[in-house]
């Protein structure tokens, strides 16, 4: 359990660093598109009448999609 927590914290840190670096190198419109999609995804996950586990999985999928979008722009 402790190993999983450390890995997740590392992934979160990497995501935050990449998203910050992307804002320097990418155009603001591209980055805004990623964050707009993430916001819509998060709102849909939270507004739905899903259970705790499904909502958590949906929010995780939103975060993974944001990470993928940011990485794709930074490359």
N, C-alpha and C positions, 0 to 999 in steps of 0.2 A: 504494500500500500504506500509506503514511504517513497519507494522508487518511482511509482506512478505519479505521485505528487511532484517530485523533483522534475520529472520529465515534462509534465504539464506546465510547471512554472517556467522551465527553460523555453518551451515552445511559445508561451505567452510573451516572454522577454524578447525572443527573436522576432515575433510578430510586431511588437511595439517598435523595435529598432528599425525593422525594414519599412514600416509604414512612415516613420519619421524621415528616413533617408529618401523615400520615394517622393515625399512632399518637396524635397529640395531639387530632385532631378526631373521629375515628371511634370507635365502640365497640370495646372489646377483643375481643369475640366475633367481630365481622366481620373484623377484622385477623387474628385467630387462624385463622379459616377459610381465608384466603388462604395463610398460611404453612404450614398443615397440608397443603393441597393441593399446595403447592410441594414440601414435603418428600417426600410420597408420589410425586410425579412424578419427582423427582430419584432417589429410591431405585429406582424401577422402571427408569429409564434406566441406572443404574449396575449393577443386578443382572442385566440382560439380557445375553445373549451376542451382542452386536451388534459390529460393527466400530467402529474409532476414529471414522470420519466420521459414521456413523449415531448413535453415542452422543453425539457433540458436537452434532449437530443436535437430538437429543432434549432435551439439557440446555438448549440455547438456546431451544427451544420452551417448556420449563418456566419459564425466566426471563421470557419474553415474556408467558406466561399470568399469572405473578405480577404483573408490571407492569400488565397490563390489569385485574386484580382490584383492585389498590391504587388505580389511577386511578378505577375505577368507584365505589369506596367513597368516595373523597375528593370526588367531584363532587356 
